[in-house]
Amino acid sequence: MGVRRLGYRSVIYFTNYNGELWGTTPDAATRKLIESVDVVLYLGDGDGHELCKRYASYGATVVGMDSYCANSAKPRLKSETVGQGTLHWVDRVSAKEPSTWARSIELCLKT
């Protein structure tokens, strides 16, 4: 885990463990952390979809960027309300092309 300060905001990042956003952290600790952030960004494959949905149910806004079968020209967005939060799932995002990450976030901001 790493923490960076951007102005008055903190960015916390974790390595993806095959769908687990931060490995073996107990669910109670994960929930407490999720409830303390404004947005969760996930970049990985579809293994993380159900976990991202669970994190949205905790009240978070989650932007899941699915890099499986990426077509970097055409990211697609599907948004849904889950509990008190929102899951924005964007597929066709290239893990190696940051411009598709920006395009994904832009699609989410338009909703």
DSSP file (Angstrom, degrees, kcal/mol; ACC not computed):
  #  RESIDUE AA STRUCTURE BP1 BP2  ACC     N-H-->O    O-->H-N    N-H-->O    O-->H-N    TCO  KAPPA ALPHA  PHI   PSI    X-CA   Y-CA   Z-CA
    1    1 A M              0   0    0      0, 0.0     2,-0.3     0, 0.0    13,-0.2   0.000 360.0 360.0 360.0 142.2    0.0    0.0    0.0
    2    2 A G  E     -A   13   0A   0     11,-1.9    11,-2.2     2,-0.0     2,-0.4  -0.951 360.0-152.7-131.8 155.1    1.2    3.5   -0.7
    3    3 A V  E     -A   12   0A   0     -2,-0.3     2,-0.4     9,-0.2     9,-0.2  -0.996  11.8-178.8-129.7 132.8   -0.1    7.0    0.2
    4    4 A R  E     -A   11   0A   0      7,-2.3     7,-3.1    -2,-0.4     2,-0.5  -0.977  21.1-136.3-126.7 142.5    0.4   10.2   -1.8
    5    5 A R  E     -A   10   0A   0     -2,-0.4     2,-0.5     5,-0.2     5,-0.2  -0.879  17.5-176.1 -99.1 126.8   -0.8   13.6   -0.9
    6    6 A L  E >   -A    9   0A   0      3,-3.4     3,-2.2    -2,-0.5     2,-0.4  -0.882  65.3 -60.4-121.3  96.1   -2.3   15.6   -3.8
    7    7 A G  T 3  S-     0   0    0     -2,-0.5     0, 0.0     1,-0.3     0, 0.0  -0.533 120.4 -17.8  64.0-123.3   -3.1   19.1   -2.4
    8    8 A Y  T 3  S+     0   0    0     -2,-0.4     2,-0.3    -3,-0.1    -1,-0.3   0.408 125.8  86.4 -92.5   1.4   -5.6   18.4    0.4
    9    9 A R  E <   -A    6   0A   0     -3,-2.2    -3,-3.4     2,-0.0     2,-0.4  -0.726  65.1-144.3-104.4 150.8   -6.5   14.9   -0.8
   10   10 A S  E     -A    5   0A   0     -2,-0.3     2,-0.5    -5,-0.2    -5,-0.2  -0.897   6.3-153.9-108.7 144.1   -4.8   11.6   -0.2
   11   11 A V  E     -A    4   0A   0     -7,-3.1    -7,-2.3    -2,-0.4     2,-0.5  -0.982   9.4-168.8-116.1 122.6   -4.4    8.9   -2.7
   12   12 A I  E     -A    3   0A   0     -2,-0.5     2,-0.4    -9,-0.2    -9,-0.2  -0.944   9.1-173.6-110.6 129.1   -4.1    5.4   -1.4
   13   13 A Y  E     -A    2   0A   0    -11,-2.2   -11,-1.9    -2,-0.5     2,-0.3  -0.945   6.7-172.6-128.6 149.5   -3.2    2.7   -3.8
   14   14 A F        -     0   0    0     -2,-0.4     2,-0.3   -13,-0.2     8,-0.1  -0.930  29.6-108.3-133.3 154.6   -2.9   -1.1   -3.6
   15   15 A T        -     0   0    0     -2,-0.3     2,-0.4     1,-0.1     8,-0.3  -0.644  39.8-114.7 -79.5 141.7   -1.7   -3.8   -5.8
   16   16 A N        -     0   0    0     -2,-0.3     2,-0.5    27,-0.1     5,-0.2  -0.646  22.4-162.7 -80.5 129.9   -4.4   -6.0   -7.3
   17   17 A Y  B >   -B   20   0B   0      3,-3.0     3,-1.7    -2,-0.4     5,-0.1  -0.662  66.4 -63.5-112.5  73.7   -4.3   -9.6   -6.1
   18   18 A N  T 3  S-     0   0    0     -2,-0.5     3,-0.1     1,-0.3    26,-0.0   0.924 118.3 -26.1  49.2  55.3   -6.5  -11.4   -8.7
   19   19 A G  T 3  S+     0   0    0      1,-0.3     2,-0.5     2,-0.1    -1,-0.3  -0.019 115.1 108.4 101.7 -30.0   -9.6   -9.5   -7.9
   20   20 A E  B X   -B   17   0B   0     -3,-1.7    -3,-3.0     1,-0.2     3,-0.5  -0.710  61.1-149.9 -80.4 124.6   -8.8   -8.7   -4.3
   21   21 A L  T 3  S+     0   0    0     -2,-0.5    -1,-0.2     1,-0.2    -3,-0.1   0.862  89.7   8.3 -66.9 -33.7   -8.1   -5.0   -4.1
   22   22 A W  T >  S-     0   0    0      1,-0.3     3,-1.0     3,-0.1    -1,-0.2  -0.171  99.2-117.6-144.6  50.3   -5.7   -5.4   -1.3
   23   23 A G  T <  S-     0   0    0     -3,-0.5    -1,-0.3    -8,-0.3    -2,-0.1  -0.320  80.3  -4.8  68.0-124.8   -5.0   -8.9   -0.6
   24   24 A T  T 3  S+     0   0    0     -2,-0.2    -1,-0.2    -4,-0.1     3,-0.1   0.099  79.0 143.5-103.3  21.4   -5.9  -10.5    2.8
   25   25 A T    <   -     0   0    0     -3,-1.0    -3,-0.1     1,-0.1     5,-0.1  -0.418  60.3-105.3 -60.2 131.6   -7.2   -7.4    4.7
   26   26 A P     >  -     0   0    0      0, 0.0     4,-2.3     0, 0.0     3,-0.3  -0.239  27.1-115.1 -58.6 149.6  -10.1   -8.5    6.9
   27   27 A D  H  > S+     0   0    0      1,-0.2     4,-2.9     2,-0.2     5,-0.2   0.848 113.3  55.3 -58.0 -38.9  -13.5   -7.4    5.6
   28   28 A A  H  > S+     0   0    0      2,-0.2     4,-2.1     1,-0.2    -1,-0.2   0.909 111.0  44.8 -62.4 -41.9  -14.2   -5.1    8.6
   29   29 A A  H  > S+     0   0    0     -3,-0.3     4,-2.2     2,-0.2    -1,-0.2   0.892 113.2  51.3 -68.2 -39.4  -11.0   -3.2    8.1
   30   30 A T  H  X S+     0   0    0     -4,-2.3     4,-2.8     2,-0.2    -2,-0.2   0.933 109.9  49.5 -61.6 -46.4  -11.7   -3.1    4.3
   31   31 A R  H  X S+     0   0    0     -4,-2.9     4,-2.5     1,-0.2    -2,-0.2   0.915 109.6  51.0 -60.7 -44.1  -15.1   -1.7    5.0
   32   32 A K  H  X S+     0   0    0     -4,-2.1     4,-0.6     1,-0.2    -1,-0.2   0.910 112.9  46.2 -60.9 -42.5  -13.8    1.0    7.3
   33   33 A L  H >< S+     0   0    0     -4,-2.2     3,-1.2     1,-0.2     4,-0.4   0.933 111.8  50.7 -65.4 -46.0  -11.2    2.1    4.7
   34   34 A I  H >< S+     0   0    0     -4,-2.8     3,-1.3     1,-0.3    -2,-0.2   0.892 107.0  54.6 -58.9 -41.4  -13.8    2.1    1.9
   35   35 A E  H 3< S+     0   0    0     -4,-2.5    -1,-0.3     1,-0.2    -2,-0.2   0.665 104.9  56.0 -68.1 -15.2  -16.1    4.3    4.0
   36   36 A S  T << S+     0   0    0     -3,-1.2     2,-0.3    -4,-0.6    -1,-0.2   0.473  96.3  76.6 -96.8  -2.3  -13.4    6.8    4.5
   37   37 A V    <   -     0   0    0     -3,-1.3    24,-0.2    -4,-0.4     3,-0.1  -0.720  66.7-143.3-109.9 159.7  -12.6    7.5    0.8
   38   38 A D  S    S+     0   0    0      1,-0.3    23,-0.8    -2,-0.3     2,-0.4   0.885  84.1   8.9 -83.2 -43.7  -14.4    9.5   -1.9
   39   39 A V  E     -c   61   0C   0     21,-0.1     2,-0.5     2,-0.0    -1,-0.3  -0.999  58.8-150.3-143.1 139.5  -13.7    7.3   -4.9
   40   40 A V  E     -c   62   0C   0     21,-2.6    23,-3.2    -2,-0.4     2,-0.5  -0.959  14.8-163.0-107.3 125.6  -12.2    3.8   -5.4
   41   41 A L  E     -c   63   0C   0     -2,-0.5     2,-0.4    21,-0.2    23,-0.2  -0.939   7.1-172.8-107.8 129.6  -10.5    3.3   -8.7
   42   42 A Y  E     -c   64   0C   0     21,-2.9    23,-3.6    -2,-0.5     2,-0.5  -0.986   8.2-176.4-123.7 129.6   -9.9   -0.3   -9.8
   43   43 A L  E     +c   65   0C   0     -2,-0.4     2,-0.3    21,-0.2    23,-0.2  -0.973  45.0  80.1-125.1 115.4   -7.8   -1.3  -12.9
   44   44 A G  E    S-c   66   0C   0     21,-2.3    23,-3.4    -2,-0.5    24,-0.4  -0.923  77.3 -56.8 179.9-158.7   -7.8   -5.0  -13.6
   45   45 A D    >   -     0   0    0     -2,-0.3     3,-1.7    21,-0.3     4,-0.1  -0.338  65.8 -77.7 -99.4-173.1   -9.8   -7.7  -15.2
   46   46 A G  G >  S+     0   0    0      1,-0.3     3,-1.9     2,-0.2     4,-0.4   0.588 111.0  87.2 -63.9 -12.0  -13.4   -8.9  -14.4
   47   47 A D  G 3  S+     0   0    0      1,-0.3     4,-0.4     2,-0.1    -1,-0.3   0.796  88.7  53.6 -56.5 -26.8  -12.3  -10.8  -11.3
   48   48 A G  G <> S+     0   0    0     -3,-1.7     4,-2.8     1,-0.2    -1,-0.3   0.487  81.2  93.9 -88.0  -2.7  -12.7   -7.6   -9.4
   49   49 A H  H <> S+     0   0    0     -3,-1.9     4,-2.3     1,-0.2    -1,-0.2   0.933  87.1  43.2 -58.9 -51.5  -16.3   -6.9  -10.5
   50   50 A E  H  > S+     0   0    0     -4,-0.4     4,-2.1    -3,-0.3    -1,-0.2   0.882 115.5  49.7 -65.5 -37.5  -18.1   -8.5   -7.6
   51   51 A L  H  > S+     0   0    0     -4,-0.4     4,-2.6     2,-0.2    -1,-0.2   0.913 110.1  50.4 -66.3 -41.0  -15.7   -7.0   -5.0
   52   52 A C  H  X S+     0   0    0     -4,-2.8     4,-2.1     1,-0.2    -2,-0.2   0.890 109.6  52.1 -62.2 -38.2  -16.1   -3.6   -6.6
   53   53 A K  H  X S+     0   0    0     -4,-2.3     4,-1.7    -5,-0.2    -1,-0.2   0.905 109.6  49.0 -63.5 -41.5  -19.9   -4.1   -6.3
   54   54 A R  H  X S+     0   0    0     -4,-2.1     4,-0.7     2,-0.2    -2,-0.2   0.915 109.8  51.2 -64.0 -42.9  -19.5   -5.0   -2.6
   55   55 A Y  H ><>S+     0   0    0     -4,-2.6     5,-1.2     1,-0.2     3,-0.8   0.870 108.0  52.6 -64.9 -35.5  -17.4   -1.9   -2.0
   56   56 A A  H ><5S+     0   0    0     -4,-2.1     3,-2.2     1,-0.2    29,-0.4   0.875 101.0  61.5 -64.0 -36.3  -20.0    0.2   -3.7
   57   57 A S  H 3<5S+     0   0    0     -4,-1.7    27,-0.7     1,-0.3    -1,-0.2   0.728  93.8  64.2 -64.1 -19.8  -22.6   -1.3   -1.4
   58   58 A Y  T <<5S-     0   0    0     -3,-0.8    -1,-0.3    -4,-0.7    -2,-0.2   0.511 131.0 -92.8 -78.4  -5.0  -20.6    0.2    1.5
   59   59 A G  T < 5S+     0   0    0     -3,-2.2    -3,-0.2    23,-0.3    -2,-0.2   0.462  83.4 133.5 108.3   4.6  -21.5    3.7    0.1
   60   60 A A      < -     0   0    0     -5,-1.2    26,-1.8    25,-0.1     2,-0.6  -0.452  58.5-124.9 -85.5 157.5  -18.5    4.3   -2.1
   61   61 A T  E     -cd  39  86C   0    -23,-0.8   -21,-2.6    24,-0.2     2,-0.5  -0.930  36.4-167.3 -94.3 120.6  -18.3    5.5   -5.6
   62   62 A V  E     -cd  40  87C   0     24,-3.0    26,-3.3    -2,-0.6     2,-0.6  -0.944  17.6-165.6-118.2 128.9  -16.3    2.9   -7.4
   63   63 A V  E     -cd  41  88C   0    -23,-3.2   -21,-2.9    -2,-0.5     2,-0.6  -0.937  13.0-168.5-111.0 106.7  -14.9    3.2  -10.9
   64   64 A G  E     -cd  42  89C   0     24,-3.1    26,-3.4    -2,-0.6     2,-0.7  -0.859   4.6-163.6 -98.7 122.7  -13.9   -0.3  -12.1
   65   65 A M  E     -cd  43  90C   0    -23,-3.6   -21,-2.3    -2,-0.6     2,-0.6  -0.907   8.2-155.4-110.8 107.4  -11.8   -0.3  -15.3
   66   66 A D  E     -c   44   0C   0     24,-3.3    27,-2.2    -2,-0.7    26,-0.4  -0.719  13.4-177.0 -89.1 115.8  -11.8   -3.8  -16.8
   67   67 A S    >   +     0   0    0    -23,-3.4     3,-1.0    -2,-0.6    28,-0.3   0.346  42.2 120.8 -96.2   6.4   -8.7   -4.4  -19.0
   68   68 A Y  T 3  S-     0   0    0    -24,-0.4    24,-0.6     1,-0.3    25,-0.2  -0.548  90.0  -1.6 -71.3 132.9   -9.8   -7.9  -20.2
   69   69 A C  T 3  S-     0   0    0     -2,-0.3    -1,-0.3     1,-0.2    25,-0.1   0.918  96.0-158.1  52.9  49.0  -10.0   -8.0  -24.0
   70   70 A A    <   -     0   0    0     -3,-1.0     2,-0.5    23,-0.2    -1,-0.2  -0.312  26.1-174.8 -65.3 135.6   -9.1   -4.3  -24.2
   71   71 A N    >   -     0   0    0      3,-0.1     3,-1.9     1,-0.1    23,-0.1  -0.901  13.1-161.2-123.0  96.5  -10.0   -2.3  -27.2
   72   72 A S  T 3  S+     0   0    0     -2,-0.5    22,-0.1     1,-0.3    -1,-0.1   0.592  82.3  60.6 -63.7  -9.8   -8.3    1.0  -26.3
   73   73 A A  T 3  S+     0   0    0      1,-0.2    -1,-0.3    20,-0.0    20,-0.1   0.732 109.4  35.8 -87.0 -21.8  -10.4    2.9  -28.8
   74   74 A K    <   -     0   0    0     -3,-1.9    -1,-0.2    18,-0.2    -2,-0.1  -0.484  63.8-178.6-138.1  66.4  -13.8    2.2  -27.3
   75   75 A P        -     0   0    0      0, 0.0     2,-0.4     0, 0.0    17,-0.2  -0.398  19.5-149.4 -60.7 142.9  -14.2    1.9  -23.5
   76   76 A R  E     -E   91   0C   0     15,-1.8    15,-2.0    -2,-0.0     2,-0.4  -0.947   4.7-147.5-120.4 139.7  -17.9    1.1  -22.6
   77   77 A L  E     +E   90   0C   0     -2,-0.4     2,-0.4    13,-0.2    13,-0.2  -0.864  17.0 177.4-111.3 136.9  -19.6    2.2  -19.4
   78   78 A K  E     -E   89   0C   0     11,-2.1    11,-3.0    -2,-0.4     2,-0.4  -0.970  14.8-170.5-132.2 120.5  -22.3    0.5  -17.3
   79   79 A S  E     +E   88   0C   0     -2,-0.4     2,-0.3     9,-0.2     9,-0.2  -0.866   8.6 169.9-113.3 145.1  -23.4    2.3  -14.1
   80   80 A E  E     -E   87   0C   0      7,-2.1     7,-3.0    -2,-0.4     2,-0.4  -0.993  33.9-119.3-150.8 147.6  -25.6    1.0  -11.3
   81   81 A T  E     -E   86   0C   0     -2,-0.3     2,-0.5     5,-0.2     5,-0.2  -0.738  29.1-173.1 -83.8 132.3  -26.6    2.0   -7.9
   82   82 A V  E >   -E   85   0C   0      3,-2.3     3,-2.5    -2,-0.4   -23,-0.3  -0.951  57.5 -53.3-130.4 110.0  -25.6   -0.5   -5.3
   83   83 A G  T 3  S-     0   0    0     -2,-0.5   -26,-0.1     1,-0.3   -25,-0.1  -0.435 121.4 -21.2  59.6-125.2  -26.9    0.1   -1.8
   84   84 A Q  T 3  S+     0   0    0    -27,-0.7    -1,-0.3    -2,-0.2     2,-0.1   0.410 131.1  64.8 -93.3   0.1  -25.8    3.6   -0.9
   85   85 A G  E <  S- E   0  82C   0     -3,-2.5    -3,-2.3   -29,-0.4     2,-0.4  -0.447  73.9-120.2-115.8-172.9  -23.0    3.7   -3.5
   86   86 A T  E     -dE  61  81C   0    -26,-1.8   -24,-3.0    -5,-0.2     2,-0.6  -0.996  10.5-155.9-133.8 134.8  -22.5    3.6   -7.2
   87   87 A L  E     -dE  62  80C   0     -7,-3.0    -7,-2.1    -2,-0.4     2,-0.6  -0.958   6.3-171.5-110.5 119.8  -20.5    1.2   -9.4
   88   88 A H  E     -dE  63  79C   0    -26,-3.3   -24,-3.1    -2,-0.6     2,-0.6  -0.953   9.7-169.6-105.2 112.7  -19.3    2.5  -12.7
   89   89 A W  E     -dE  64  78C   0    -11,-3.0   -11,-2.1    -2,-0.6     2,-0.5  -0.923   3.8-175.0-109.3 120.1  -17.9   -0.5  -14.6
   90   90 A V  E     -dE  65  77C   0    -26,-3.4   -24,-3.3    -2,-0.6     3,-0.2  -0.959   4.2-169.4-117.2 120.2  -16.0    0.4  -17.8
   91   91 A D  E     + E   0  76C   0    -15,-2.0   -15,-1.8    -2,-0.5   -24,-0.1  -0.526  62.0  49.7-102.0 176.0  -14.7   -2.4  -20.0
   92   92 A R  S    S+     0   0    0    -24,-0.6     2,-0.5   -26,-0.4   -18,-0.2   0.874  73.5 149.1  63.1  40.7  -12.3   -2.3  -23.0
   93   93 A V        -     0   0    0    -27,-2.2     2,-0.4    -3,-0.2    -1,-0.2  -0.907  45.4-130.2-105.7 128.3   -9.8   -0.4  -21.0
   94   94 A S    >   -     0   0    0     -2,-0.5     3,-0.7     3,-0.3     6,-0.2  -0.636   4.7-153.0 -80.4 128.3   -6.1   -0.9  -21.8
   95   95 A A  T 3  S+     0   0    0     -2,-0.4    -1,-0.1   -28,-0.3   -28,-0.0   0.704  99.1  43.7 -68.7 -18.7   -3.9   -1.7  -18.8
   96   96 A K  T 3  S+     0   0    0      1,-0.2    -1,-0.2     2,-0.0    -2,-0.0   0.417 101.4  71.5-107.3  -0.1   -1.0   -0.2  -20.8
   97   97 A E    X>  -     0   0    0     -3,-0.7     3,-2.1     1,-0.1     4,-0.7  -0.830  56.8-169.9-123.2  93.8   -2.6    2.9  -22.3
   98   98 A P  H >> S+     0   0    0      0, 0.0     4,-2.0     0, 0.0     3,-0.6   0.736  82.1  71.3 -55.9 -25.1   -3.3    5.6  -19.7
   99   99 A S  H 3> S+     0   0    0      1,-0.2     4,-2.1     2,-0.2     5,-0.1   0.837  95.1  54.5 -62.1 -29.3   -5.4    7.6  -22.2
  100  100 A T  H <> S+     0   0    0     -3,-2.1     4,-2.0     2,-0.2    -1,-0.2   0.797 104.2  54.5 -73.4 -26.9   -8.1    4.9  -21.8
  101  101 A W  H <X S+     0   0    0     -4,-0.7     4,-2.3    -3,-0.6    -2,-0.2   0.937 109.8  46.4 -66.9 -46.6   -8.1    5.4  -18.1
  102  102 A A  H  X S+     0   0    0     -4,-2.0     4,-2.4     1,-0.2    -2,-0.2   0.905 112.2  50.7 -62.1 -41.7   -8.8    9.1  -18.5
  103  103 A R  H  X S+     0   0    0     -4,-2.1     4,-2.3     2,-0.2    -1,-0.2   0.888 109.1  52.5 -63.2 -39.0  -11.5    8.3  -21.1
  104  104 A S  H  X S+     0   0    0     -4,-2.0     4,-1.8     2,-0.2    -2,-0.2   0.925 110.6  45.8 -62.3 -46.0  -13.1    5.9  -18.6
  105  105 A I  H  X S+     0   0    0     -4,-2.3     4,-2.1     1,-0.2    -1,-0.2   0.887 110.4  54.7 -65.7 -38.4  -13.2    8.5  -15.8
  106  106 A E  H  X S+     0   0    0     -4,-2.4     4,-1.1     1,-0.2    -2,-0.2   0.913 106.2  51.6 -60.9 -42.8  -14.6   11.0  -18.3
  107  107 A L  H  < S+     0   0    0     -4,-2.3     3,-0.4     1,-0.2     4,-0.4   0.903 110.2  50.0 -59.7 -41.0  -17.4    8.7  -19.2
  108  108 A C  H >< S+     0   0    0     -4,-1.8     3,-1.2     1,-0.2    -1,-0.2   0.868 106.0  55.0 -66.9 -37.5  -18.2    8.2  -15.5
  109  109 A L  H 3< S+     0   0    0     -4,-2.1    -1,-0.2     1,-0.2    -2,-0.2   0.755 100.3  61.2 -68.1 -24.0  -18.3   12.0  -14.8
  110  110 A K  T 3<        0   0    0     -4,-1.1    -1,-0.2    -3,-0.4    -2,-0.2   0.599 360.0 360.0 -78.2 -11.3  -20.9   12.4  -17.6
  111  111 A T    <         0   0    0     -3,-1.2    -1,-0.2    -4,-0.4    -2,-0.2   0.474 360.0 360.0 -88.1 360.0  -23.4   10.2  -15.7
